[in-house]
Amino acid sequence: MKMIDQETVLRFAQLNLEAIAMNDAALADDLDEARFRAHLIRTAAQEMGLAGVLEVADDVIVLLRPPGTEPLPGYGHAMLRLAKILTP
């Protein structure tokens, strides 16, 4: 039986919380906060070697665009994909 690394489980749970916070921020029309959370998720995914999460987080970042700009169409769908890929 494979041992589960508790640190990895906790970091993955933190990614889930960040995704929830990112989506909540977008729903509250606080896109700068959503951008911040997307970058946190991307950085953590890169550190953890989670290529699939990293790819979708990059999509979210591109679609949200830089602070002070309007996001591109499809950012909500990308955010949903990110939340789904993080859901066990």
BAZAGU-442618 format. One record per atom (N, C-alpha, C): chain; atom name; x, y, z. Coordinates in steps of 0.02 Angstrom, whole numbers, m for minus. Layout:
! BAZAGU-442618
['A', 'CA', [X, Y, Z]]
...
END
This chain:
! BAZAGU-442618
['A', 'N', [42, m59, 0]]
['A', 'CA', [0, 0, 0]]
['A', 'C', [44, 62, 0]]
['A', 'N', [28, 109, m43]]
['A', 'CA', [67, 170, m49]]
['A', 'C', [50, 218, 8]]
['A', 'N', [103, 245, 39]]
['A', 'CA', [93, 294, 93]]
['A', 'C', [75, 362, 64]]
['A', 'N', [29, 394, 94]]
['A', 'CA', [8, 461, 72]]
['A', 'C', [51, 512, 109]]
['A', 'N', [82, 555, 70]]
['A', 'CA', [123, 608, 98]]
['A', 'C', [77, 663, 126]]
['A', 'N', [77, 670, 191]]
['A', 'CA', [31, 718, 223]]
['A', 'C', [44, 789, 200]]
['A', 'N', [107, 807, 190]]
['A', 'CA', [124, 875, 167]]
['A', 'C', [94, 889, 98]]
['A', 'N', [96, 839, 54]]
['A', 'CA', [68, 848, m13]]
['A', 'C', [m8, 855, m9]]
['A', 'N', [m39, 816, 33]]
['A', 'CA', [m112, 820, 42]]
['A', 'C', [m131, 889, 67]]
['A', 'N', [m94, 915, 115]]
['A', 'CA', [m109, 981, 143]]
['A', 'C', [m98, 1036, 91]]
['A', 'N', [m46, 1030, 51]]
['A', 'CA', [m33, 1080, m1]]
['A', 'C', [m88, 1078, m55]]
['A', 'N', [m110, 1018, m72]]
['A', 'CA', [m164, 1011, m121]]
['A', 'C', [m229, 1040, m94]]
['A', 'N', [m242, 1029, m29]]
['A', 'CA', [m301, 1058, 2]]
['A', 'C', [m297, 1135, 1]]
['A', 'N', [m237, 1162, 11]]
['A', 'CA', [m228, 1235, 8]]
['A', 'C', [m242, 1260, m62]]
['A', 'N', [m222, 1223, m113]]
['A', 'CA', [m238, 1242, m182]]
['A', 'C', [m313, 1245, m193]]
['A', 'N', [m349, 1197, m164]]
['A', 'CA', [m422, 1198, m169]]
['A', 'C', [m451, 1261, m137]]
['A', 'N', [m425, 1278, m79]]
['A', 'CA', [m449, 1339, m45]]
['A', 'C', [m434, 1402, m86]]
['A', 'N', [m376, 1403, m118]]
['A', 'CA', [m359, 1460, m160]]
['A', 'C', [m406, 1465, m220]]
['A', 'N', [m424, 1407, m249]]
['A', 'CA', [m470, 1407, m305]]
['A', 'C', [m539, 1432, m284]]
['A', 'N', [m561, 1412, m226]]
['A', 'CA', [m625, 1437, m200]]
['A', 'C', [m622, 1512, m190]]
['A', 'N', [m568, 1536, m160]]
['A', 'CA', [m560, 1608, m149]]
['A', 'C', [m557, 1646, m216]]
['A', 'N', [m523, 1617, m266]]
['A', 'CA', [m518, 1648, m332]]
['A', 'C', [m588, 1655, m363]]
['A', 'N', [m626, 1601, m361]]
['A', 'CA', [m692, 1602, m390]]
['A', 'C', [m739, 1649, m352]]
['A', 'N', [m735, 1649, m286]]
['A', 'CA', [m775, 1695, m246]]
['A', 'C', [m759, 1767, m263]]
['A', 'N', [m695, 1782, m272]]
['A', 'CA', [m674, 1850, m289]]
['A', 'C', [m702, 1870, m357]]
['A', 'N', [m700, 1825, m405]]
['A', 'CA', [m727, 1840, m472]]
['A', 'C', [m802, 1853, m468]]
['A', 'N', [m837, 1812, m428]]
['A', 'CA', [m909, 1822, m420]]
['A', 'C', [m925, 1889, m387]]
['A', 'N', [m880, 1912, m344]]
['A', 'CA', [m888, 1977, m310]]
['A', 'C', [m862, 2035, m353]]
['A', 'N', [m842, 2020, m414]]
['A', 'CA', [m815, 2069, m461]]
['A', 'C', [m749, 2100, m436]]
['A', 'N', [m712, 2062, m398]]
['A', 'CA', [m646, 2083, m375]]
['A', 'C', [m594, 2044, m415]]
['A', 'N', [m586, 2065, m478]]
['A', 'CA', [m544, 2028, m523]]
['A', 'C', [m470, 2032, m506]]
['A', 'N', [m450, 2087, m473]]
['A', 'CA', [m380, 2091, m451]]
['A', 'C', [m364, 2036, m399]]
['A', 'N', [m411, 2024, m354]]
['A', 'CA', [m402, 1970, m305]]
['A', 'C', [m402, 1902, m340]]
['A', 'N', [m446, 1894, m389]]
['A', 'CA', [m448, 1831, m427]]
['A', 'C', [m381, 1820, m463]]
['A', 'N', [m353, 1873, m491]]
['A', 'CA', [m288, 1868, m525]]
['A', 'C', [m234, 1847, m475]]
['A', 'N', [m235, 1878, m417]]
['A', 'CA', [m186, 1862, m364]]
['A', 'C', [m190, 1789, m346]]
['A', 'N', [m250, 1764, m335]]
['A', 'CA', [m260, 1693, m317]]
['A', 'C', [m238, 1646, m373]]
['A', 'N', [m252, 1665, m435]]
['A', 'CA', [m232, 1624, m492]]
['A', 'C', [m156, 1618, m495]]
['A', 'N', [m121, 1673, m481]]
['A', 'CA', [m48, 1671, m480]]
['A', 'C', [m22, 1627, m422]]
['A', 'N', [m55, 1630, m364]]
['A', 'CA', [m35, 1587, m309]]
['A', 'C', [m42, 1513, m328]]
['A', 'N', [m98, 1497, m360]]
['A', 'CA', [m110, 1428, m381]]
['A', 'C', [m57, 1407, m432]]
['A', 'N', [m43, 1450, m479]]
['A', 'CA', [7, 1434, m531]]
['A', 'C', [75, 1421, m499]]
['A', 'N', [97, 1464, m454]]
['A', 'CA', [162, 1456, m421]]
['A', 'C', [166, 1391, m382]]
['A', 'N', [113, 1377, m344]]
['A', 'CA', [112, 1315, m304]]
['A', 'C', [112, 1254, m349]]
['A', 'N', [73, 1256, m403]]
['A', 'CA', [70, 1200, m450]]
['A', 'C', [138, 1187, m481]]
['A', 'N', [173, 1240, m498]]
['A', 'CA', [239, 1233, m527]]
['A', 'C', [287, 1201, m476]]
['A', 'N', [285, 1225, m414]]
['A', 'CA', [328, 1198, m362]]
['A', 'C', [314, 1125, m348]]
['A', 'N', [250, 1105, m354]]
['A', 'CA', [230, 1037, m340]]
['A', 'C', [236, 990, m400]]
['A', 'N', [252, 1018, m458]]
['A', 'CA', [258, 978, m518]]
['A', 'C', [192, 954, m546]]
['A', 'N', [139, 993, m536]]
['A', 'CA', [72, 976, m560]]
['A', 'C', [61, 1008, m628]]
['A', 'N', [85, 975, m681]]
['A', 'CA', [83, 1003, m748]]
['A', 'C', [13, 1021, m772]]
['A', 'N', [m35, 977, m759]]
['A', 'CA', [m104, 991, m780]]
['A', 'C', [m134, 1052, m747]]
['A', 'N', [m122, 1058, m682]]
['A', 'CA', [m146, 1116, m645]]
['A', 'C', [m111, 1179, m670]]
['A', 'N', [m46, 1174, m681]]
['A', 'CA', [m7, 1231, m705]]
['A', 'C', [m33, 1256, m772]]
['A', 'N', [m49, 1210, m817]]
['A', 'CA', [m74, 1228, m883]]
['A', 'C', [m141, 1266, m879]]
['A', 'N', [m187, 1240, m838]]
['A', 'CA', [m252, 1273, m832]]
['A', 'C', [m245, 1339, m794]]
['A', 'N', [m202, 1342, m744]]
['A', 'CA', [m191, 1406, m708]]
['A', 'C', [m163, 1458, m756]]
['A', 'N', [m118, 1437, m801]]
['A', 'CA', [m92, 1484, m851]]
['A', 'C', [m148, 1510, m896]]
['A', 'N', [m194, 1466, m915]]
['A', 'CA', [m251, 1487, m956]]
['A', 'C', [m292, 1540, m919]]
['A', 'N', [m305, 1529, m854]]
['A', 'CA', [m343, 1577, m815]]
['A', 'C', [m307, 1645, m813]]
['A', 'N', [m242, 1643, m801]]
['A', 'CA', [m203, 1705, m796]]
['A', 'C', [m205, 1744, m862]]
['A', 'N', [m197, 1708, m918]]
['A', 'CA', [m199, 1741, m983]]
['A', 'C', [m268, 1772, m996]]
['A', 'N', [m321, 1736, m979]]
['A', 'CA', [m388, 1761, m992]]
['A', 'C', [m409, 1817, m945]]
['A', 'N', [m384, 1816, m884]]
['A', 'CA', [m400, 1870, m837]]
['A', 'C', [m365, 1935, m856]]
['A', 'N', [m308, 1929, m890]]
['A', 'CA', [m269, 1986, m913]]
['A', 'C', [m241, 2025, m853]]
['A', 'N', [m199, 2074, m865]]
['A', 'CA', [m167, 2111, m810]]
['A', 'C', [m217, 2154, m771]]
['A', 'N', [m198, 2172, m709]]
['A', 'CA', [m242, 2216, m669]]
['A', 'C', [m259, 2280, m706]]
['A', 'N', [m320, 2303, m695]]
['A', 'CA', [m343, 2364, m727]]
['A', 'C', [m370, 2355, m797]]
['A', 'N', [m371, 2292, m821]]
['A', 'CA', [m398, 2279, m888]]
['A', 'C', [m459, 2233, m881]]
['A', 'N', [m498, 2231, m934]]
['A', 'CA', [m556, 2187, m935]]
['A', 'C', [m533, 2116, m954]]
['A', 'N', [m560, 2065, m921]]
['A', 'CA', [m541, 1997, m940]]
['A', 'C', [m569, 1978, m1008]]
['A', 'N', [m537, 1929, m1038]]
['A', 'CA', [m560, 1904, m1102]]
['A', 'C', [m618, 1855, m1093]]
['A', 'N', [m660, 1848, m1144]]
['A', 'CA', [m714, 1799, m1140]]
['A', 'C', [m686, 1729, m1126]]
['A', 'N', [m721, 1692, m1085]]
['A', 'CA', [m701, 1624, m1069]]
['A', 'C', [m663, 1617, m1004]]
['A', 'N', [m650, 1674, m970]]
['A', 'CA', [m611, 1668, m908]]
['A', 'C', [m650, 1629, m855]]
['A', 'N', [m716, 1637, m853]]
['A', 'CA', [m756, 1600, m804]]
['A', 'C', [m753, 1525, m816]]
['A', 'N', [m755, 1505, m880]]
['A', 'CA', [m751, 1434, m897]]
['A', 'C', [m682, 1407, m876]]
['A', 'N', [m629, 1446, m889]]
['A', 'CA', [m562, 1423, m870]]
['A', 'C', [m556, 1417, m794]]
['A', 'N', [m587, 1462, m757]]
['A', 'CA', [m585, 1459, m684]]
['A', 'C', [m622, 1397, m660]]
['A', 'N', [m677, 1380, m692]]
['A', 'CA', [m714, 1320, m675]]
['A', 'C', [m672, 1257, m690]]
['A', 'N', [m637, 1257, m746]]
['A', 'CA', [m593, 1201, m762]]
['A', 'C', [m539, 1192, m710]]
['A', 'N', [m512, 1249, m686]]
['A', 'CA', [m460, 1246, m634]]
['A', 'C', [m489, 1217, m570]]
['A', 'N', [m548, 1239, m551]]
['A', 'CA', [m579, 1213, m490]]
['A', 'C', [m592, 1138, m497]]
['A', 'N', [m614, 1116, m556]]
['A', 'CA', [m629, 1045, m567]]
['A', 'C', [m566, 1002, m565]]
['A', 'N', [m512, 1027, m594]]
['A', 'CA', [m450, 988, m595]]
['A', 'C', [m421, 981, m524]]
['A', 'N', [m438, 1027, m481]]
['A', 'CA', [m414, 1025, m412]]
['A', 'C', [m460, 985, m366]]
['A', 'N', [m518, 966, m391]]
['A', 'CA', [m566, 929, m350]]
['A', 'C', [m550, 854, m353]]
['A', 'N', [m536, 825, m295]]
['A', 'CA', [m519, 754, m294]]
['A', 'C', [m577, 709, m316]]
END
